């Protein structure tokens, strides 16, 4: 009897989750054209140099060009560039109105409450990956990712961060300067050049060791690379 009740409960939960994810997929599919910034699907010159692109992908999303929006690779955690971008586009970008806006507000609330277990954003990532090429996704990610605050201004995008923190165009950054920006992506106001200089320096050093092959992420969820900290 108890097993039967348990089975029905599990089945009921499964049906609810499936229904929720189906609604997320439908909402994301019909809303994406309203949420993408103007020109997002147009061909543009890359914002990153080839070397910068390799550095970013090796740390943030090693299988970016291979997955369909979701992946669990060592040192990446549960987030891909696509899923990070999906959060920005669907939840914290353009504010929708009407029924679409109501669903958007609801999903924002779900994310704020339960982002560690909510898989609605994963569905949004799949929808985003279906609608944008990888190069379009990368261009949008680089131009819209939050990069902390500096000199009283909240910075969005790596080009703005390069200009504010290093007073240079993004393409003119040295490797170590670009790695510094990549190191900030995990938590821009914690790994901050002025407010968190020591922890940023440590993270940059760890990332340098990963890029050189001297150290590897310690499992799927290792995004801190603490074991890569050099004792020199």
C-alpha positions as CSV (number, residue, x, y, z in Angstrom):
1,X,0.0,0.0,0.0
2,X,2.7,2.4,1.0
3,X,4.7,1.5,-2.1
4,X,1.7,2.2,-4.3
5,X,1.1,5.6,-2.6
6,X,4.8,6.4,-3.0
7,X,4.7,5.4,-6.7
8,X,1.7,7.6,-7.3
9,X,3.4,10.5,-5.5
10,X,6.5,10.2,-7.5
11,X,4.5,9.9,-10.7
12,X,2.5,13.0,-9.7
13,X,5.7,15.0,-9.1
14,X,7.1,13.9,-12.4
15,X,3.9,15.0,-14.2
16,X,4.1,18.4,-12.5
17,X,7.8,18.9,-13.4
18,X,7.2,17.8,-17.0
19,X,4.3,20.2,-17.3
20,X,6.3,23.1,-15.8
21,X,9.3,22.5,-18.1
22,X,6.9,22.2,-21.1
23,X,5.4,25.6,-20.3
24,X,8.9,27.1,-19.8
25,X,9.9,25.8,-23.3
26,X,6.8,27.2,-24.9
27,X,7.2,30.6,-23.2
28,X,10.9,30.8,-24.0
29,X,10.2,29.9,-27.7
30,X,7.5,32.5,-28.2
31,X,9.3,35.2,-26.2
32,X,12.9,35.0,-27.5
33,X,12.4,37.3,-30.5
34,X,11.2,40.0,-28.1
35,X,14.1,39.5,-25.7
36,X,17.1,39.4,-28.0
37,X,18.8,42.8,-28.4
38,X,18.6,44.5,-31.9
39,X,21.2,43.0,-34.2
40,X,21.9,40.0,-32.1
41,X,21.5,37.7,-35.1
42,X,23.5,39.8,-37.5
43,X,27.1,38.9,-38.5
44,X,29.6,41.1,-36.7
45,X,33.4,41.2,-36.3
46,X,34.4,39.1,-33.2
47,X,34.9,41.0,-30.0
48,X,37.7,38.6,-28.9
49,X,41.0,37.8,-30.5
50,X,41.5,34.1,-31.2
51,X,43.8,33.7,-28.2
52,X,41.3,35.5,-25.9
53,X,38.5,33.2,-27.2
54,X,40.6,30.1,-26.4
55,X,41.3,31.3,-22.9
56,X,37.7,32.1,-22.2
57,X,36.4,28.8,-23.5
58,X,39.0,26.7,-21.8
59,X,38.0,28.1,-18.4
60,X,34.3,28.9,-18.8
61,X,33.0,26.3,-21.2
62,X,35.5,23.8,-22.7
63,X,32.8,22.0,-24.9
64,X,31.0,25.2,-25.9
65,X,31.0,24.3,-29.6
66,X,30.0,20.7,-29.0
67,X,27.0,20.9,-26.6
68,X,23.4,21.9,-27.2
69,X,23.3,24.4,-24.4
70,X,24.0,22.2,-21.4
71,X,27.0,20.3,-20.3
72,X,28.8,19.2,-17.1
73,X,32.6,19.4,-17.7
74,X,35.3,19.4,-15.1
75,X,35.8,22.9,-13.6
76,X,32.6,24.3,-15.1
77,X,30.1,23.4,-12.5
78,X,26.5,23.2,-13.9
79,X,26.7,26.4,-15.9
80,X,27.6,26.9,-19.6
81,X,28.1,30.1,-21.5
82,X,24.7,29.4,-23.1
83,X,22.9,28.9,-19.8
84,X,24.5,32.0,-18.3
85,X,23.4,33.9,-21.3
86,X,19.9,32.4,-21.1
87,X,19.6,33.8,-17.6
88,X,20.6,37.2,-18.8
89,X,18.4,37.2,-21.9
90,X,15.2,35.6,-20.5
91,X,15.2,36.7,-16.9
92,X,17.2,39.9,-16.5
93,X,17.1,41.5,-19.9
94,X,14.2,43.2,-21.6
95,X,11.1,43.4,-19.4
96,X,8.1,41.8,-21.1
97,X,4.5,42.9,-20.7
98,X,1.2,41.2,-20.7
99,X,1.0,37.4,-20.2
100,X,4.6,36.9,-21.4
101,X,5.7,39.5,-18.7
102,X,3.7,37.6,-16.1
103,X,5.5,34.4,-16.8
104,X,8.8,36.2,-16.9
105,X,8.2,37.7,-13.4
106,X,7.2,34.2,-12.1
107,X,10.3,32.6,-13.5
108,X,12.5,35.4,-12.1
109,X,10.9,34.6,-8.7
110,X,11.6,30.9,-9.1
111,X,15.2,31.6,-10.0
112,X,15.7,33.9,-7.0
113,X,14.2,31.3,-4.7
114,X,15.5,28.0,-6.0
115,X,18.3,28.6,-8.6
116,X,20.3,25.7,-7.3
117,X,17.6,23.2,-8.1
118,X,15.4,24.9,-10.8
119,X,16.0,23.4,-14.2
120,X,13.8,25.9,-16.0
121,X,16.8,27.9,-17.0
122,X,18.3,24.8,-18.6
123,X,15.3,24.6,-20.8
124,X,15.7,28.2,-21.7
125,X,19.4,27.4,-22.6
126,X,18.2,24.7,-25.0
127,X,15.8,27.2,-26.6
128,X,18.5,29.8,-26.9
129,X,20.9,27.4,-28.4
130,X,18.3,26.4,-31.0
131,X,17.8,30.1,-32.0
132,X,21.3,31.5,-32.0
133,X,24.5,30.1,-33.5
134,X,27.5,29.5,-31.2
135,X,29.3,32.5,-32.5
136,X,26.2,34.7,-32.0
137,X,25.9,33.4,-28.4
138,X,29.6,34.1,-27.7
139,X,29.3,37.6,-29.1
140,X,26.2,38.3,-27.0
141,X,27.8,36.8,-23.8
142,X,31.0,38.9,-24.2
143,X,29.0,42.1,-24.7
144,X,26.4,41.6,-22.0
145,X,28.0,39.7,-19.1
146,X,28.0,41.6,-15.8
147,X,31.5,42.7,-14.7
148,X,31.0,44.4,-11.4
149,X,31.1,48.1,-10.5
150,X,34.0,50.5,-10.9
151,X,34.2,54.3,-10.4
152,X,30.5,54.4,-9.6
153,X,29.4,52.6,-12.8
154,X,28.0,49.1,-13.1
155,X,29.8,47.5,-16.0
156,X,28.3,45.2,-18.6
157,X,30.4,43.3,-21.1
158,X,34.1,42.6,-21.4
159,X,34.8,45.6,-23.7
160,X,33.4,48.0,-21.0
161,X,35.4,46.1,-18.3
162,X,38.6,46.4,-20.3
163,X,38.1,50.1,-20.8
164,X,37.2,50.8,-17.1
165,X,39.7,48.5,-15.3
166,X,42.7,48.7,-17.8
167,X,41.9,51.8,-19.9
168,X,42.4,49.8,-23.0
169,X,40.3,48.3,-25.8
170,X,39.5,44.7,-25.2
171,X,41.6,43.5,-28.2
172,X,44.7,45.3,-26.8
173,X,44.8,43.6,-23.4
174,X,47.8,41.5,-22.5
175,X,47.1,37.8,-21.8
176,X,47.4,38.4,-18.0
177,X,45.0,41.3,-18.2
178,X,42.4,39.3,-20.1
179,X,42.9,36.4,-17.7
180,X,42.1,38.8,-14.9
181,X,38.7,39.6,-16.5
182,X,38.0,35.9,-17.0
183,X,38.9,35.3,-13.3
184,X,36.3,38.0,-12.3
185,X,33.4,36.3,-14.2
186,X,32.7,33.9,-11.3
187,X,31.8,36.8,-8.9
188,X,32.8,40.2,-10.3
189,X,32.3,42.1,-7.0
190,X,34.2,39.5,-5.0
191,X,37.1,39.0,-7.4
192,X,37.5,42.7,-7.9
193,X,40.7,44.5,-8.9
194,X,40.4,47.0,-6.0
195,X,37.8,45.6,-3.5
196,X,39.1,42.0,-3.8
197,X,42.6,42.3,-5.1
198,X,44.1,39.5,-3.0
199,X,41.5,36.9,-3.9
200,X,41.5,38.0,-7.5
201,X,45.3,37.6,-7.7
202,X,45.1,34.1,-6.2
203,X,42.4,33.1,-8.7
204,X,44.3,34.5,-11.6
205,X,47.3,32.5,-10.6
206,X,45.2,29.3,-10.4
207,X,43.7,29.9,-13.8
208,X,47.2,30.5,-15.3
209,X,48.2,27.0,-14.0
210,X,45.1,25.5,-15.6
211,X,45.8,27.2,-18.9
212,X,49.4,26.0,-18.8
213,X,48.4,22.4,-18.0
214,X,50.2,22.4,-14.6
215,X,46.9,21.8,-12.9
216,X,43.4,20.5,-13.7
217,X,40.0,21.2,-12.2
218,X,39.3,18.7,-9.4
219,X,36.0,17.3,-10.6
220,X,32.8,18.6,-12.1
221,X,31.9,21.2,-9.5
222,X,35.4,22.6,-8.9
223,X,35.1,26.2,-10.0
224,X,37.4,27.6,-7.3
225,X,40.6,25.7,-8.3
226,X,41.9,26.0,-4.7
227,X,44.2,23.0,-5.1
228,X,45.8,24.9,-8.0
229,X,47.0,27.7,-5.8
230,X,50.8,28.0,-6.1
231,X,52.8,28.2,-2.9
232,X,55.6,30.1,-4.5
